[in-house]
Amino acid sequence: MDKLLIAGGSRLSGEIAISGAKNAALPILCAALLTAEPMTFSNVPQLKDIATLLALLGQMGVEISADGDTVTLDASGVDNPVAPYEMVKTMRASILVLGPLVARCGEARVSLPGGCAIGARPVDQHIKGLQAMGAEVGVEHGYVHARVPRLKGARLFTDMVTVTGTENLMMAATLADGETVIENAAREPEIVDLANCLVAMGARISGAGTDVIRIQGVDRLHGATHRIMPDRIETGTYLCAAAVTGGDVRLTGTSTAYLDAVVDKLMDAGCEVESARDAIRIKAPARLQAVNLRTSPYPAFPTDMQAQFMALNCVAHGVAMIRETIFENRFMHAVELQRLGAMIRIDGNTAVVQGVERLQGATVMATDLRASASLVIAGLVAEGETMIERIYHLDRGYERLVEKLAALGASVRRVS
Ligand code: UD1
């Protein structure tokens, strides 16, 4: 199994391009299931999660052709509306095929995702919404089985803000009979990107990006082209990597537009952040100030940036309180950071981080995608070598990580 070897101590500088957003590409590729006409997507990141989803779509009968970051999907021949356990278990976002399949094929069988490293993560809200739209939904042999001749528009209220839940129901509603209103909808930028793609396909949607989304169902959707938005979490991760090394880095193909909460914290930590239309430059001081944070749904501070900021706080001046409110059990990186010499105390959903002057390289283990990113960030400032094991998690969500870090002057390589 591959490992990542990082020799800490290099100050990051230079320029790299940010990739398309994984969490936008996943639902948007699933939207291709809603039409019998070809869809073409550009700026699709080449990641393990995307490959998993394409394999899943392929076994359903979707024809796929890819050329670099452009992917064309033709779902005219979908004949097997099933998402098997073997695929869903490796990527929870596979549940995103449920809404489009029920809407277009009148039936879907999708394996329950089960638990994952960062908590239970149920899909009850996805199911509740489809039932409210008239689908008969049962759980049989570990699979969600949904059936309905045609979904009916309905007023939906999710018990909590759920990103993929909102996306699944919004996609399903595009082909329903009548109007659907999703209240308490997630407001993440990826939802707006998905809505823009659906509108280009002929869907009638208003309110995406607010907590009330209205969808007027249509009889059919047509083919379209769509460019995936930049990855705001990849952007934030490189901003943290630059910040922690006292670096001076420019990121292109991205913007601060969706990163207010993150940029705010970086400025509190002492960084200068300049934003241009299609680029961001960060200049960091020799040592950062500790910053408190609390994760919440967009537009507040994203849970997907919590681990990276924990790494940053590990070497900052002062004490930081980090509260995780979205997922239980999302502090698995803390014990690994402690192996590098970090001083972290966990109390329920709060972590208290006392910054130390330096971390020391050691062997650590990646536990999930963003936890892995926090270990990379810590490794960049640790004295000596840090070996990160189980880096397949990083392959799920960071395109060409080693090349990008190396281009910024980091000493990092992949070893078998
Ligand atoms: C998405 C993101 C993930 C991010 C998360 C929160 C994708 C592919 N993934 O995950 O990177 O960390 O949003 O910003 O976009 N919940 C339920 N029942 C449900 C649905 C959710 O109880 O039916 C709970 C979850 O367990 C969690 C909370 O709601 O505690 C939010 O989860 P949700 O927004 O659904 O996360 P994902 O969409 O899976």
Boltz pocket constraint, residues with backbone or C-beta under 6 A from the ligand:
constraints:
  - pocket:
      binder: B
      contacts: [[A, 22], [A, 23], [A, 26], [A, 92], [A, 93], [A, 119], [A, 120], [A, 121], [A, 122], [A, 123], [A, 124], [A, 125], [A, 126], [A, 127], [A, 160], [A, 161], [A, 162], [A, 163], [A, 164], [A, 165], [A, 303], [A, 304], [A, 325], [A, 326], [A, 327], [A, 328]]
      max_distance: 6.0
